Amino acid sequence: EVQLVESGGGLVQPGGSLRLSCAASGFTFTSYNMDWVRQAPGKGLEWVSYINRYSNTIYYTDSVKGRFTISRDNDKNFLYLHMSSLRDEDTAVYYCARDSGLAGSVDSWGQGTLVTVSS
Amino acid sequence: SYVLTQPPSVSVAPGGTARIPCEVDNIAERYVHWYQQRPGQAPVLVIQSTYDRPSGIPARFSGSNSGNTATLTISRVEAGDEADFYCHVWHSPSEHHVFGPGTKLTVL
């Protein structure tokens, strides 16, 4: 069974930093590209970042470029999102998501971890 | 920026057919995916690549497109289908995934 388990969320002050982790199991991690997707309270889904299997192709949504860094450890089956210079508008549930490889669809999602940016 | 357009809400009686549209620019060049998100839960992929139903998704769910609009159709709607539904495309020119704003399906 595919499992994606996020951790690392919490309360952080504006301007602060946080690192999210996603533990992947139940599938061959190195065979899949991965994404982070977030959802602000009461709002819709917003794609944040993408990383391919080899970590040599990485994309970000414009609002997080220069502040967030996606990475992965294929030996440990972990996906990461390092977030810095956090803003109020970064408050959201952050989902770890597996790219199916079929035109970018996401076929598995974690349960999410809540990041709250507030003073 | 590339935008997908969905109505905020759709209502349907139990046993009826719900049609949720998603307006997509240059749809012929795009594969459209659909997700169901029940309150407090993670999204679930219900249609991928415009027409295909992943394993485990009931045949009551189907996808289509016409003109610049992709449509998720749910037949014989049940109370348990009530959820938010999002369309999604990969926009290759900007190298961005793009989600629609979501449609809340209410079963009357």
Interface residues (C-beta under 8 A of the other chain):
Chain A: D35 V37 G44 L45 E46 W47 Y50 Y59 T61 D62 Y95 S100 L102 A103 G104 S105 V106 D107 W109 G110 Q111 G112
Chain B: S1 Y31 H33 Y35 Q37 A42 P43 V44 L45 Q48 S49 D52 P54 D84 Y86 H88 V89 W90 E95 H96 H97 V98 F99 G100 P101 G102
